[in-house]
Amino acid sequence: MPLRNYHILLLVVVVSVLCHITARRTHSALIVGDAIDKIEKYYVDPVDHRQLLESAMKGLQTELDEHSQFIPPESFAQFEQSLAQEFAGIGVLVEQPEPNTPVRVITPLVGSPALRAGVLPGDRILKVDGEDVSTSTLREVSDRLGGVIGTEVKIVILRDDSEHVTLQVMREQIPLDSVLGDYRDEDSQWVYRVRNHPRIAMIRCTSFGEKTAAEMERALRTLDNDFDALILDLRGNPGGLLNAAVAVCDMFIEEGEIVSTRGRDRDHKATSEQATAGTLVEPQIPMAILIDGNSASASEIVSSCLQDHQRAAIVGTRSFGKGTVQQVMMLEYGRSAFKLTTARYYRPSGANIHRTPEAKDEDVWGVTPDPGLEVELSDEDRKAISKRWRRATYPVWEDREITWQADRDEPDPAPELDLEFGTVPEPGATPEPDSGNDASDNSAEENKRSDSDATQDSNAEEQEQNIEDGSFDDPTLDPQLWRAMEYLQQQIDDRKPTSRAA
């Protein structure tokens, strides 16, 4: 057969395959479109076309895993901002203690326009640009506060439950740090050392975004190996970007596999991320990583990698168990997207990380602390940690005392970044257990307290004072951190040369 005929035959085959794929895709779209058209024409009540379309998209995700989801246009911008670790707004951390009540300012962020304009912790937002938002949802208020960089927003706030204050605040690009120290110095700069124990370095990582690797490198170069041990706190870190986790791992190990991923076809779509030469922390410096049940995804990549390479000891409780990789696929020319699970990842040892709905405690999943380093936390421990972290992370006014909502209900552990405008992942906060006693029962118990009860109350007051002072001298303040410090101190002592008599 002449070569020209071969070319024609090959072209016919390719066109036929493409036509088949296009026809199949067009047929599927026609079915959905036809159904939406009929609903719009014949359904007993008027329906919105867009709502039907988005409901159909959400229906698709119900057949997939819990981490695959359709991201509609109204949420997509915030999704991108979260991964980029920045947003356009006034820079406040806010909460809504109860539905249909004014949104409350937890704190303005350090260096934010809200801080410069005079916004204070505890302020309740009543109006935004003349619009009453006193009963609006947290998302609605956040959306109104956000806007175009360089524009002003006028807010009316209720201060101290009596004073109405009107403020003009300029919107700016607000960066969100994901790599934090243990506390801030007088200039509001992070100090990457444990308070009262400066020879032990301490880095908290709250998420893995586009800037996390650069922030981590900056923190480590600031420390410049001038420390005896390092604690990396990944508690409550819900994960984020795979490449950010890989980059962080590469700062601590000299060589070897960091993580492997496998798609639907394991034989042809397996990939392996390898460490490159050079580290930012000297290999003889001992490390410990703190994790808990909310440490997920990228957090588990980092902790499992350094555990398998015996570079760091793992302290705390078993991690969340999210071992899947999602890709964000743009829809509607970038207006919306579908976040789709496309692969699973495995630790360097080859062990599984992902916890399926059927998984049992005895199955292999997640990251488990090293022997002797598993430390459970009580609800009171979590509240104390949460309160201390808030006060260390955000500016505090000595003349203003606000009610920190450390005992508010927290969402179920999620494997992605928090998409709420202006919020920062806050590990350790859990609901306060209901005592089940009414006021009269509590009053009756007042006269029946034993000496041991009084001692417990005294310890609680002492612990509260330690929280205020930022002291770690009381091991009950943070049992997991304290255990990590004990372990690291032992490693430091073991490395010291022993003296011998001549």
Summary of the structure (lengths in Angstrom):
residues: 502
radius of gyration: 26.7
end to end distance: 94.9
largest distance: 105.3
contacts: 1482
relative contact order: 0.11
helix: 34%
strand: 22%
